[in-house]
Amino acid sequence: MKVKVLYFSQVKDKVGKNEEEIEFEGKTLKDLVDVLVNKYPHIEDILKRSMFAVNESYETMDYNLQDNDIIAIIPPVSGG
């Protein structure tokens, strides 16, 4: 399956890009997160605290992805 991942805020800064296409063998949002943690281990902690939107709707980790879905990673926001 191939999906498009959109990166924002601190995740974008740490991976050095706004978006990328990821091809992987899994089915769920959690499977995708596992692939991202393997590819970018330095963002694991942020991903654990992030929200995920699939095609502009917030979803849980057990959500079944479809080919060509667009996943936005929304990290926690700190205020001041």
N, CA, C and O atoms as a Maestro MAE file, in Angstrom:
{
 s_m_m2io_version
 :::
 2.0.0
}

f_m_ct {
 s_m_title
 :::
 protein
 m_atom[320] {
  # First column is atom index #
  i_m_mmod_type
  r_m_x_coord
  r_m_y_coord
  r_m_z_coord
  i_m_residue_number
  s_m_chain_name
  s_m_pdb_residue_name
  s_m_pdb_atom_name
  i_m_atomic_number
  :::
  1 25 0.843 -1.165 0.000 1 A "MET " " N  " 7
  2 3 0.000 0.000 0.000 1 A "MET " " CA " 6
  3 2 0.895 1.236 0.000 1 A "MET " " C  " 6
  4 15 1.977 1.237 0.586 1 A "MET " " O  " 8
  5 25 0.426 2.277 -0.663 2 A "LYS " " N  " 7
  6 3 1.160 3.537 -0.688 2 A "LYS " " CA " 6
  7 2 0.259 4.629 -0.142 2 A "LYS " " C  " 6
  8 15 -0.892 4.760 -0.559 2 A "LYS " " O  " 8
  9 25 0.785 5.418 0.800 3 A "VAL " " N  " 7
  10 3 0.058 6.542 1.381 3 A "VAL " " CA " 6
  11 2 0.947 7.779 1.358 3 A "VAL " " C  " 6
  12 15 2.168 7.690 1.230 3 A "VAL " " O  " 8
  13 25 0.306 8.925 1.484 4 A "LYS " " N  " 7
  14 3 1.040 10.183 1.585 4 A "LYS " " CA " 6
  15 2 0.989 10.638 3.033 4 A "LYS " " C  " 6
  16 15 -0.082 10.682 3.638 4 A "LYS " " O  " 8
  17 25 2.147 10.978 3.591 5 A "VAL " " N  " 7
  18 3 2.230 11.420 4.979 5 A "VAL " " CA " 6
  19 2 2.616 12.895 4.989 5 A "VAL " " C  " 6
  20 15 3.594 13.298 4.359 5 A "VAL " " O  " 8
  21 25 1.834 13.692 5.713 6 A "LEU " " N  " 7
  22 3 2.100 15.119 5.864 6 A "LEU " " CA " 6
  23 2 2.685 15.364 7.245 6 A "LEU " " C  " 6
  24 15 2.143 14.903 8.250 6 A "LEU " " O  " 8
  25 25 3.792 16.092 7.290 7 A "TYR " " N  " 7
  26 3 4.480 16.382 8.552 7 A "TYR " " CA " 6
  27 2 4.284 17.846 8.919 7 A "TYR " " C  " 6
  28 15 4.341 18.722 8.056 7 A "TYR " " O  " 8
  29 25 4.053 18.109 10.206 8 A "PHE " " N  " 7
  30 3 3.869 19.459 10.704 8 A "PHE " " CA " 6
  31 2 4.744 19.703 11.926 8 A "PHE " " C  " 6
  32 15 5.154 18.770 12.616 8 A "PHE " " O  " 8
  33 25 5.021 20.981 12.176 9 A "SER " " N  " 7
  34 3 5.662 21.440 13.400 9 A "SER " " CA " 6
  35 2 6.976 20.717 13.672 9 A "SER " " C  " 6
  36 15 7.832 20.617 12.793 9 A "SER " " O  " 8
  37 25 7.131 20.213 14.895 10 A "GLN " " N  " 7
  38 3 8.401 19.596 15.298 10 A "GLN " " CA " 6
  39 2 8.714 18.320 14.526 10 A "GLN " " C  " 6
  40 15 9.886 17.995 14.341 10 A "GLN " " O  " 8
  41 25 7.703 17.592 14.073 11 A "VAL " " N  " 7
  42 3 7.961 16.395 13.260 11 A "VAL " " CA " 6
  43 2 8.572 16.823 11.930 11 A "VAL " " C  " 6
  44 15 9.551 16.231 11.476 11 A "VAL " " O  " 8
  45 25 8.006 17.836 11.312 12 A "LYS " " N  " 7
  46 3 8.535 18.364 10.054 12 A "LYS " " CA " 6
  47 2 9.990 18.799 10.231 12 A "LYS " " C  " 6
  48 15 10.837 18.511 9.385 12 A "LYS " " O  " 8
  49 25 10.270 19.485 11.318 13 A "ASP " " N  " 7
  50 3 11.643 19.943 11.576 13 A "ASP " " CA " 6
  51 2 12.609 18.770 11.735 13 A "ASP " " C  " 6
  52 15 13.736 18.824 11.243 13 A "ASP " " O  " 8
  53 25 12.176 17.719 12.414 14 A "LYS " " N  " 7
  54 3 13.070 16.592 12.695 14 A "LYS " " CA " 6
  55 2 13.292 15.667 11.496 14 A "LYS " " C  " 6
  56 15 14.365 15.077 11.369 14 A "LYS " " O  " 8
  57 25 12.295 15.531 10.613 15 A "VAL " " N  " 7
  58 3 12.485 14.680 9.430 15 A "VAL " " CA " 6
  59 2 12.988 15.475 8.238 15 A "VAL " " C  " 6
  60 15 13.460 14.897 7.259 15 A "VAL " " O  " 8
  61 25 12.889 16.802 8.313 16 A "GLY " " N  " 7
  62 3 13.441 17.654 7.270 16 A "GLY " " CA " 6
  63 2 12.629 17.743 5.996 16 A "GLY " " C  " 6
  64 15 13.167 18.058 4.935 16 A "GLY " " O  " 8
  65 25 11.337 17.469 6.092 17 A "LYS " " N  " 7
  66 3 10.469 17.572 4.908 17 A "LYS " " CA " 6
  67 2 9.031 17.795 5.336 17 A "LYS " " C  " 6
  68 15 8.647 17.508 6.470 17 A "LYS " " O  " 8
  69 25 8.240 18.318 4.396 18 A "ASN " " N  " 7
  70 3 6.820 18.590 4.655 18 A "ASN " " CA " 6
  71 2 5.948 17.362 4.466 18 A "ASN " " C  " 6
  72 15 4.936 17.189 5.145 18 A "ASN " " O  " 8
  73 25 6.358 16.506 3.526 19 A "GLU " " N  " 7
  74 3 5.532 15.345 3.188 19 A "GLU " " CA " 6
  75 2 6.383 14.313 2.466 19 A "GLU " " C  " 6
  76 15 7.477 14.605 1.982 19 A "GLU " " O  " 8
  77 25 5.853 13.106 2.410 20 A "GLU " " N  " 7
  78 3 6.486 12.055 1.609 20 A "GLU " " CA " 6
  79 2 5.484 10.936 1.386 20 A "GLU " " C  " 6
  80 15 4.515 10.782 2.129 20 A "GLU " " O  " 8
  81 25 5.745 10.153 0.336 21 A "GLU " " N  " 7
  82 3 4.954 8.958 0.098 21 A "GLU " " CA " 6
  83 2 5.670 7.783 0.734 21 A "GLU " " C  " 6
  84 15 6.883 7.631 0.595 21 A "GLU " " O  " 8
  85 25 4.909 6.955 1.431 22 A "ILE " " N  " 7
  86 3 5.446 5.774 2.108 22 A "ILE " " CA " 6
  87 2 4.746 4.551 1.530 22 A "ILE " " C  " 6
  88 15 3.519 4.505 1.441 22 A "ILE " " O  " 8
  89 25 5.528 3.583 1.146 23 A "GLU " " N  " 7
  90 3 4.976 2.310 0.697 23 A "GLU " " CA " 6
  91 2 5.304 1.282 1.769 23 A "GLU " " C  " 6
  92 15 6.455 1.155 2.185 23 A "GLU " " O  " 8
  93 25 4.279 0.545 2.217 24 A "PHE " " N  " 7
  94 3 4.485 -0.422 3.294 24 A "PHE " " CA " 6
  95 2 3.494 -1.568 3.169 24 A "PHE " " C  " 6
  96 15 2.521 -1.495 2.418 24 A "PHE " " O  " 8
  97 25 3.763 -2.617 3.915 25 A "GLU " " N  " 7
  98 3 2.968 -3.849 3.825 25 A "GLU " " CA " 6
  99 2 1.794 -3.898 4.792 25 A "GLU " " C  " 6
  100 15 0.941 -4.776 4.662 25 A "GLU " " O  " 8
  101 25 1.721 -2.993 5.749 26 A "GLY " " N  " 7
  102 3 0.691 -3.064 6.777 26 A "GLY " " CA " 6
  103 2 -0.675 -2.627 6.309 26 A "GLY " " C  " 6
  104 15 -0.895 -2.342 5.132 26 A "GLY " " O  " 8
  105 25 -1.601 -2.582 7.275 27 A "LYS " " N  " 7
  106 3 -2.987 -2.222 6.977 27 A "LYS " " CA " 6
  107 2 -3.480 -1.059 7.832 27 A "LYS " " C  " 6
  108 15 -4.264 -0.233 7.365 27 A "LYS " " O  " 8
  109 25 -3.025 -0.993 9.075 28 A "THR " " N  " 7
  110 3 -3.593 -0.024 10.009 28 A "THR " " CA " 6
  111 2 -2.691 1.202 10.167 28 A "THR " " C  " 6
  112 15 -1.534 1.222 9.746 28 A "THR " " O  " 8
  113 25 -3.275 2.211 10.787 29 A "LEU " " N  " 7
  114 3 -2.509 3.412 11.112 29 A "LEU " " CA " 6
  115 2 -1.339 3.067 12.026 29 A "LEU " " C  " 6
  116 15 -0.261 3.644 11.888 29 A "LEU " " O  " 8
  117 25 -1.532 2.142 12.950 30 A "LYS " " N  " 7
  118 3 -0.431 1.719 13.823 30 A "LYS " " CA " 6
  119 2 0.698 1.087 13.014 30 A "LYS " " C  " 6
  120 15 1.872 1.318 13.305 30 A "LYS " " O  " 8
  121 25 0.356 0.296 12.006 31 A "ASP " " N  " 7
  122 3 1.386 -0.290 11.136 31 A "ASP " " CA " 6
  123 2 2.221 0.802 10.472 31 A "ASP " " C  " 6
  124 15 3.442 0.687 10.372 31 A "ASP " " O  " 8
  125 25 1.555 1.857 10.023 32 A "LEU " " N  " 7
  126 3 2.277 2.971 9.406 32 A "LEU " " CA " 6
  127 2 3.182 3.659 10.423 32 A "LEU " " C  " 6
  128 15 4.329 3.982 10.116 32 A "LEU " " O  " 8
  129 25 2.673 3.881 11.622 33 A "VAL " " N  " 7
  130 3 3.485 4.525 12.661 33 A "VAL " " CA " 6
  131 2 4.719 3.671 12.964 33 A "VAL " " C  " 6
  132 15 5.809 4.210 13.154 33 A "VAL " " O  " 8
  133 25 4.560 2.363 13.010 34 A "ASP " " N  " 7
  134 3 5.709 1.478 13.230 34 A "ASP " " CA " 6
  135 2 6.751 1.647 12.131 34 A "ASP " " C  " 6
  136 15 7.949 1.657 12.411 34 A "ASP " " O  " 8
  137 25 6.307 1.779 10.889 35 A "VAL " " N  " 7
  138 3 7.235 2.002 9.766 35 A "VAL " " CA " 6
  139 2 7.962 3.334 9.947 35 A "VAL " " C  " 6
  140 15 9.169 3.425 9.722 35 A "VAL " " O  " 8
  141 25 7.221 4.364 10.353 36 A "LEU " " N  " 7
  142 3 7.841 5.677 10.551 36 A "LEU " " CA " 6
  143 2 8.849 5.660 11.686 36 A "LEU " " C  " 6
  144 15 9.902 6.290 11.587 36 A "LEU " " O  " 8
  145 25 8.542 4.942 12.771 37 A "VAL " " N  " 7
  146 3 9.481 4.833 13.900 37 A "VAL " " CA " 6
  147 2 10.753 4.117 13.462 37 A "VAL " " C  " 6
  148 15 11.849 4.496 13.873 37 A "VAL " " O  " 8
  149 25 10.617 3.088 12.633 38 A "ASN " " N  " 7
  150 3 11.811 2.394 12.130 38 A "ASN " " CA " 6
  151 2 12.635 3.304 11.228 38 A "ASN " " C  " 6
  152 15 13.865 3.265 11.257 38 A "ASN " " O  " 8
  153 25 11.959 4.121 10.433 39 A "LYS " " N  " 7
  154 3 12.654 5.011 9.501 39 A "LYS " " CA " 6
  155 2 13.242 6.229 10.211 39 A "LYS " " C  " 6
  156 15 14.334 6.683 9.873 39 A "LYS " " O  " 8
  157 25 12.516 6.750 11.190 40 A "TYR " " N  " 7
  158 3 12.925 7.956 11.929 40 A "TYR " " CA " 6
  159 2 12.831 7.704 13.440 40 A "TYR " " C  " 6
  160 15 11.925 8.225 14.090 40 A "TYR " " O  " 8
  161 25 13.750 6.918 14.006 41 A "PRO " " N  " 7
  162 3 13.640 6.594 15.432 41 A "PRO " " CA " 6
  163 2 13.667 7.819 16.352 41 A "PRO " " C  " 6
  164 15 13.176 7.758 17.479 41 A "PRO " " O  " 8
  165 25 14.231 8.911 15.882 42 A "HIS " " N  " 7
  166 3 14.331 10.115 16.710 42 A "HIS " " CA " 6
  167 2 12.991 10.854 16.868 42 A "HIS " " C  " 6
  168 15 12.929 11.833 17.612 42 A "HIS " " O  " 8
  169 25 11.928 10.418 16.197 43 A "ILE " " N  " 7
  170 3 10.613 11.055 16.386 43 A "ILE " " CA " 6
  171 2 9.629 10.145 17.110 43 A "ILE " " C  " 6
  172 15 8.450 10.478 17.229 43 A "ILE " " O  " 8
  173 25 10.098 9.006 17.593 44 A "GLU " " N  " 7
  174 3 9.191 8.046 18.242 44 A "GLU " " CA " 6
  175 2 8.406 8.677 19.385 44 A "GLU " " C  " 6
  176 15 7.194 8.483 19.484 44 A "GLU " " O  " 8
  177 25 9.080 9.427 20.244 45 A "ASP " " N  " 7
  178 3 8.409 10.026 21.398 45 A "ASP " " CA " 6
  179 2 7.326 11.010 20.955 45 A "ASP " " C  " 6
  180 15 6.248 11.056 21.548 45 A "ASP " " O  " 8
  181 25 7.607 11.789 19.924 46 A "ILE " " N  " 7
  182 3 6.620 12.746 19.422 46 A "ILE " " CA " 6
  183 2 5.426 12.008 18.821 46 A "ILE " " C  " 6
  184 15 4.279 12.401 19.036 46 A "ILE " " O  " 8
  185 25 5.692 10.942 18.072 47 A "LEU " " N  " 7
  186 3 4.593 10.188 17.452 47 A "LEU " " CA " 6
  187 2 3.665 9.585 18.501 47 A "LEU " " C  " 6
  188 15 2.455 9.509 18.291 47 A "LEU " " O  " 8
  189 25 4.225 9.159 19.620 48 A "LYS " " N  " 7
  190 3 3.400 8.581 20.692 48 A "LYS " " CA " 6
  191 2 2.405 9.594 21.243 48 A "LYS " " C  " 6
  192 15 1.352 9.212 21.753 48 A "LYS " " O  " 8
  193 25 2.729 10.882 21.145 49 A "ARG " " N  " 7
  194 3 1.879 11.926 21.700 49 A "ARG " " CA " 6
  195 2 1.086 12.680 20.635 49 A "ARG " " C  " 6
  196 15 0.362 13.622 20.956 49 A "ARG " " O  " 8
  197 25 1.212 12.282 19.393 50 A "SER " " N  " 7
  198 3 0.582 13.001 18.282 50 A "SER " " CA " 6
  199 2 -0.823 12.487 17.989 50 A "SER " " C  " 6
  200 15 -1.206 11.384 18.379 50 A "SER " " O  " 8
  201 25 -1.571 13.328 17.291 51 A "MET " " N  " 7
  202 3 -2.871 12.950 16.741 51 A "MET " " CA " 6
  203 2 -2.649 12.650 15.262 51 A "MET " " C  " 6
  204 15 -1.699 13.148 14.658 51 A "MET " " O  " 8
  205 25 -3.520 11.841 14.688 52 A "PHE " " N  " 7
  206 3 -3.402 11.470 13.283 52 A "PHE " " CA " 6
  207 2 -4.734 11.681 12.591 52 A "PHE " " C  " 6
  208 15 -5.782 11.255 13.076 52 A "PHE " " O  " 8
  209 25 -4.672 12.351 11.441 53 A "ALA " " N  " 7
  210 3 -5.869 12.546 10.626 53 A "ALA " " CA " 6
  211 2 -5.665 11.806 9.308 53 A "ALA " " C  " 6
  212 15 -4.612 11.907 8.678 53 A "ALA " " O  " 8
  213 25 -6.680 11.070 8.909 54 A "VAL " " N  " 7
  214 3 -6.656 10.361 7.635 54 A "VAL " " CA " 6
  215 2 -7.725 11.002 6.761 54 A "VAL " " C  " 6
  216 15 -8.913 10.992 7.083 54 A "VAL " " O  " 8
  217 25 -7.266 11.559 5.646 55 A "ASN " " N  " 7
  218 3 -8.188 12.256 4.733 55 A "ASN " " CA " 6
  219 2 -9.033 13.287 5.476 55 A "ASN " " C  " 6
  220 15 -10.240 13.400 5.262 55 A "ASN " " O  " 8
  221 25 -8.363 14.038 6.357 56 A "GLU " " N  " 7
  222 3 -8.929 15.165 7.109 56 A "GLU " " CA " 6
  223 2 -9.889 14.772 8.229 56 A "GLU " " C  " 6
  224 15 -10.652 15.613 8.705 56 A "GLU " " O  " 8
  225 25 -9.864 13.505 8.657 57 A "SER " " N  " 7
  226 3 -10.671 13.067 9.805 57 A "SER " " CA " 6
  227 2 -9.757 12.391 10.817 57 A "SER " " C  " 6
  228 15 -8.969 11.514 10.464 57 A "SER " " O  " 8
  229 25 -9.867 12.803 12.074 58 A "TYR " " N  " 7
  230 3 -9.059 12.167 13.114 58 A "TYR " " CA " 6
  231 2 -9.423 10.698 13.243 58 A "TYR " " C  " 6
  232 15 -10.599 10.334 13.229 58 A "TYR " " O  " 8
  233 25 -8.399 9.855 13.368 59 A "GLU " " N  " 7
  234 3 -8.619 8.414 13.457 59 A "GLU " " CA " 6
  235 2 -7.772 7.811 14.573 59 A "GLU " " C  " 6
  236 15 -6.798 8.411 15.028 59 A "GLU " " O  " 8
  237 25 -8.165 6.608 15.005 60 A "THR " " N  " 7
  238 3 -7.434 5.875 16.031 60 A "THR " " CA " 6
  239 2 -6.413 4.947 15.369 60 A "THR " " C  " 6
  240 15 -6.425 4.757 14.153 60 A "THR " " O  " 8
  241 25 -5.546 4.383 16.178 61 A "MET " " N  " 7
  242 3 -4.449 3.548 15.675 61 A "MET " " CA " 6
  243 2 -4.936 2.274 14.975 61 A "MET " " C  " 6
  244 15 -4.209 1.712 14.157 61 A "MET " " O  " 8
  245 25 -6.139 1.817 15.278 62 A "ASP " " N  " 7
  246 3 -6.629 0.592 14.639 62 A "ASP " " CA " 6
  247 2 -7.366 0.863 13.319 62 A "ASP " " C  " 6
  248 15 -7.924 -0.057 12.721 62 A "ASP " " O  " 8
  249 25 -7.369 2.104 12.875 63 A "TYR " " N  " 7
  250 3 -8.034 2.470 11.617 63 A "TYR " " CA " 6
  251 2 -7.350 1.771 10.441 63 A "TYR " " C  " 6
  252 15 -6.124 1.780 10.338 63 A "TYR " " O  " 8
  253 25 -8.147 1.165 9.556 64 A "ASN " " N  " 7
  254 3 -7.621 0.485 8.369 64 A "ASN " " CA " 6
  255 2 -7.418 1.486 7.239 64 A "ASN " " C  " 6
  256 15 -8.367 2.091 6.740 64 A "ASN " " O  " 8
  257 25 -6.167 1.643 6.852 65 A "LEU " " N  " 7
  258 3 -5.817 2.561 5.775 65 A "LEU " " CA " 6
  259 2 -6.135 1.953 4.418 65 A "LEU " " C  " 6
  260 15 -6.227 0.735 4.264 65 A "LEU " " O  " 8
  261 25 -6.301 2.831 3.442 66 A "GLN " " N  " 7
  262 3 -6.525 2.439 2.060 66 A "GLN " " CA " 6
  263 2 -5.403 3.027 1.206 66 A "GLN " " C  " 6
  264 15 -4.790 4.030 1.572 66 A "GLN " " O  " 8
  265 25 -5.148 2.397 0.078 67 A "ASP " " N  " 7
  266 3 -4.155 2.908 -0.850 67 A "ASP " " CA " 6
  267 2 -4.477 4.362 -1.199 67 A "ASP " " C  " 6
  268 15 -5.630 4.710 -1.454 67 A "ASP " " O  " 8
  269 25 -3.444 5.200 -1.206 68 A "ASN " " N  " 7
  270 3 -3.538 6.627 -1.552 68 A "ASN " " CA " 6
  271 2 -4.193 7.506 -0.493 68 A "ASN " " C  " 6
  272 15 -4.523 8.657 -0.776 68 A "ASN " " O  " 8
  273 25 -4.393 6.987 0.736 69 A "ASP " " N  " 7
  274 3 -4.859 7.847 1.821 69 A "ASP " " CA " 6
  275 2 -3.817 8.925 2.097 69 A "ASP " " C  " 6
  276 15 -2.632 8.756 1.809 69 A "ASP " " O  " 8
  277 25 -4.287 10.037 2.661 70 A "ILE " " N  " 7
  278 3 -3.401 11.118 3.084 70 A "ILE " " CA " 6
  279 2 -3.470 11.195 4.598 70 A "ILE " " C  " 6
  280 15 -4.536 11.417 5.172 70 A "ILE " " O  " 8
  281 25 -2.312 11.007 5.246 71 A "ILE " " N  " 7
  282 3 -2.241 10.990 6.700 71 A "ILE " " CA " 6
  283 2 -1.481 12.211 7.175 71 A "ILE " " C  " 6
  284 15 -0.338 12.436 6.778 71 A "ILE " " O  " 8
  285 25 -2.118 12.994 8.024 72 A "ALA " " N  " 7
  286 3 -1.478 14.157 8.632 72 A "ALA " " CA " 6
  287 2 -1.085 13.805 10.060 72 A "ALA " " C  " 6
  288 15 -1.902 13.316 10.841 72 A "ALA " " O  " 8
  289 25 0.180 14.062 10.390 73 A "ILE " " N  " 7
  290 3 0.650 13.860 11.761 73 A "ILE " " CA " 6
  291 2 0.617 15.213 12.454 73 A "ILE " " C  " 6
  292 15 1.296 16.152 12.039 73 A "ILE " " O  " 8
  293 25 -0.183 15.303 13.516 74 A "ILE " " N  " 7
  294 3 -0.367 16.541 14.232 74 A "ILE " " CA " 6
  295 2 0.235 16.400 15.624 74 A "ILE " " C  " 6
  296 15 -0.390 15.835 16.521 74 A "ILE " " O  " 8
  297 25 1.454 16.918 15.804 75 A "PRO " " N  " 7
  298 3 2.116 16.786 17.103 75 A "PRO " " CA " 6
  299 2 1.455 17.674 18.146 75 A "PRO " " C  " 6
  300 15 0.728 18.608 17.807 75 A "PRO " " O  " 8
  301 25 1.713 17.375 19.427 76 A "PRO " " N  " 7
  302 3 1.155 18.218 20.487 76 A "PRO " " CA " 6
  303 2 1.718 19.636 20.386 76 A "PRO " " C  " 6
  304 15 2.861 19.846 19.982 76 A "PRO " " O  " 8
  305 25 0.888 20.587 20.761 77 A "VAL " " N  " 7
  306 3 1.291 21.998 20.704 77 A "VAL " " CA " 6
  307 2 1.562 22.471 22.122 77 A "VAL " " C  " 6
  308 15 0.774 22.227 23.036 77 A "VAL " " O  " 8
  309 25 2.682 23.145 22.291 78 A "SER " " N  " 7
  310 3 2.974 23.720 23.604 78 A "SER " " CA " 6
  311 2 2.772 25.221 23.513 78 A "SER " " C  " 6
  312 15 3.155 25.854 22.529 78 A "SER " " O  " 8
  313 25 2.179 25.772 24.528 79 A "GLY " " N  " 7
  314 3 1.898 27.209 24.538 79 A "GLY " " CA " 6
  315 2 2.763 27.936 25.543 79 A "GLY " " C  " 6
  316 15 3.521 27.331 26.301 79 A "GLY " " O  " 8
  317 25 2.637 29.202 25.528 80 A "GLY " " N  " 7
  318 3 3.451 29.969 26.461 80 A "GLY " " CA " 6
  319 2 2.805 31.252 26.849 80 A "GLY " " C  " 6
  320 15 3.370 32.014 27.633 80 A "GLY " " O  " 8
  :::
 }
 m_bond[319] {
  # First column is bond index #
  i_m_from
  i_m_to
  i_m_order
  :::
  1 1 2 1
  2 2 3 1
  3 3 4 2
  4 3 5 1
  5 5 6 1
  6 6 7 1
  7 7 8 2
  8 7 9 1
  9 9 10 1
  10 10 11 1
  11 11 12 2
  12 11 13 1
  13 13 14 1
  14 14 15 1
  15 15 16 2
  16 15 17 1
  17 17 18 1
  18 18 19 1
  19 19 20 2
  20 19 21 1
  21 21 22 1
  22 22 23 1
  23 23 24 2
  24 23 25 1
  25 25 26 1
  26 26 27 1
  27 27 28 2
  28 27 29 1
  29 29 30 1
  30 30 31 1
  31 31 32 2
  32 31 33 1
  33 33 34 1
  34 34 35 1
  35 35 36 2
  36 35 37 1
  37 37 38 1
  38 38 39 1
  39 39 40 2
  40 39 41 1
  41 41 42 1
  42 42 43 1
  43 43 44 2
  44 43 45 1
  45 45 46 1
  46 46 47 1
  47 47 48 2
  48 47 49 1
  49 49 50 1
  50 50 51 1
  51 51 52 2
  52 51 53 1
  53 53 54 1
  54 54 55 1
  55 55 56 2
  56 55 57 1
  57 57 58 1
  58 58 59 1
  59 59 60 2
  60 59 61 1
  61 61 62 1
  62 62 63 1
  63 63 64 2
  64 63 65 1
  65 65 66 1
  66 66 67 1
  67 67 68 2
  68 67 69 1
  69 69 70 1
  70 70 71 1
  71 71 72 2
  72 71 73 1
  73 73 74 1
  74 74 75 1
  75 75 76 2
  76 75 77 1
  77 77 78 1
  78 78 79 1
  79 79 80 2
  80 79 81 1
  81 81 82 1
  82 82 83 1
  83 83 84 2
  84 83 85 1
  85 85 86 1
  86 86 87 1
  87 87 88 2
  88 87 89 1
  89 89 90 1
  90 90 91 1
  91 91 92 2
  92 91 93 1
  93 93 94 1
  94 94 95 1
  95 95 96 2
  96 95 97 1
  97 97 98 1
  98 98 99 1
  99 99 100 2
  100 99 101 1
  101 101 102 1
  102 102 103 1
  103 103 104 2
  104 103 105 1
  105 105 106 1
  106 106 107 1
  107 107 108 2
  108 107 109 1
  109 109 110 1
  110 110 111 1
  111 111 112 2
  112 111 113 1
  113 113 114 1
  114 114 115 1
  115 115 116 2
  116 115 117 1
  117 117 118 1
  118 118 119 1
  119 119 120 2
  120 119 121 1
  121 121 122 1
  122 122 123 1
  123 123 124 2
  124 123 125 1
  125 125 126 1
  126 126 127 1
  127 127 128 2
  128 127 129 1
  129 129 130 1
  130 130 131 1
  131 131 132 2
  132 131 133 1
  133 133 134 1
  134 134 135 1
  135 135 136 2
  136 135 137 1
  137 137 138 1
  138 138 139 1
  139 139 140 2
  140 139 141 1
  141 141 142 1
  142 142 143 1
  143 143 144 2
  144 143 145 1
  145 145 146 1
  146 146 147 1
  147 147 148 2
  148 147 149 1
  149 149 150 1
  150 150 151 1
  151 151 152 2
  152 151 153 1
  153 153 154 1
  154 154 155 1
  155 155 156 2
  156 155 157 1
  157 157 158 1
  158 158 159 1
  159 159 160 2
  160 159 161 1
  161 161 162 1
  162 162 163 1
  163 163 164 2
  164 163 165 1
  165 165 166 1
  166 166 167 1
  167 167 168 2
  168 167 169 1
  169 169 170 1
  170 170 171 1
  171 171 172 2
  172 171 173 1
  173 173 174 1
  174 174 175 1
  175 175 176 2
  176 175 177 1
  177 177 178 1
  178 178 179 1
  179 179 180 2
  180 179 181 1
  181 181 182 1
  182 182 183 1
  183 183 184 2
  184 183 185 1
  185 185 186 1
  186 186 187 1
  187 187 188 2
  188 187 189 1
  189 189 190 1
  190 190 191 1
  191 191 192 2
  192 191 193 1
  193 193 194 1
  194 194 195 1
  195 195 196 2
  196 195 197 1
  197 197 198 1
  198 198 199 1
  199 199 200 2
  200 199 201 1
  201 201 202 1
  202 202 203 1
  203 203 204 2
  204 203 205 1
  205 205 206 1
  206 206 207 1
  207 207 208 2
  208 207 209 1
  209 209 210 1
  210 210 211 1
  211 211 212 2
  212 211 213 1
  213 213 214 1
  214 214 215 1
  215 215 216 2
  216 215 217 1
  217 217 218 1
  218 218 219 1
  219 219 220 2
  220 219 221 1
  221 221 222 1
  222 222 223 1
  223 223 224 2
  224 223 225 1
  225 225 226 1
  226 226 227 1
  227 227 228 2
  228 227 229 1
  229 229 230 1
  230 230 231 1
  231 231 232 2
  232 231 233 1
  233 233 234 1
  234 234 235 1
  235 235 236 2
  236 235 237 1
  237 237 238 1
  238 238 239 1
  239 239 240 2
  240 239 241 1
  241 241 242 1
  242 242 243 1
  243 243 244 2
  244 243 245 1
  245 245 246 1
  246 246 247 1
  247 247 248 2
  248 247 249 1
  249 249 250 1
  250 250 251 1
  251 251 252 2
  252 251 253 1
  253 253 254 1
  254 254 255 1
  255 255 256 2
  256 255 257 1
  257 257 258 1
  258 258 259 1
  259 259 260 2
  260 259 261 1
  261 261 262 1
  262 262 263 1
  263 263 264 2
  264 263 265 1
  265 265 266 1
  266 266 267 1
  267 267 268 2
  268 267 269 1
  269 269 270 1
  270 270 271 1
  271 271 272 2
  272 271 273 1
  273 273 274 1
  274 274 275 1
  275 275 276 2
  276 275 277 1
  277 277 278 1
  278 278 279 1
  279 279 280 2
  280 279 281 1
  281 281 282 1
  282 282 283 1
  283 283 284 2
  284 283 285 1
  285 285 286 1
  286 286 287 1
  287 287 288 2
  288 287 289 1
  289 289 290 1
  290 290 291 1
  291 291 292 2
  292 291 293 1
  293 293 294 1
  294 294 295 1
  295 295 296 2
  296 295 297 1
  297 297 298 1
  298 298 299 1
  299 299 300 2
  300 299 301 1
  301 301 302 1
  302 302 303 1
  303 303 304 2
  304 303 305 1
  305 305 306 1
  306 306 307 1
  307 307 308 2
  308 307 309 1
  309 309 310 1
  310 310 311 1
  311 311 312 2
  312 311 313 1
  313 313 314 1
  314 314 315 1
  315 315 316 2
  316 315 317 1
  317 317 318 1
  318 318 319 1
  319 319 320 2
  :::
 }
}
